[in-house]
């Protein structure tokens, strides 16, 4: 991971947190920002494209987060060895997404990893 690449997940985390707080979704801000950080770190580490595309797409009832890294071999959710220093990113994202009632998936060509998070019911009915 290069010096410039190393700051990108942190920037995306702050962007997600700021947007979610402005959208009155503060409860989900940290959770979604962590998922964004993990997906971007994976893309930087394993992606094959010269440009990584990160998207945050809100709709009426959910928020979709997607990262396109150009690598047709999508990330695997795996159990990491207890002493391993890495290898838990997708496991973390999967748990965060499922715990929030969302979905995790990959584009048909494998280059994009996406996840969705439900928008809070309180905000939808306000």
Buried (B, 14 or more C-beta within 10 A) or exposed (E): EEEEBEEBBEEBBEBBBEBBEEBEBEEBBBBBBBBBBBBBBBBBEBBEEEEBEBEBEBEEEBBBBBBBBBBEEBBEEEEEEEEEEEEBBBBBBBBBBEEBEBBBEBEEEBBBBBBBBBBBEEEEEE
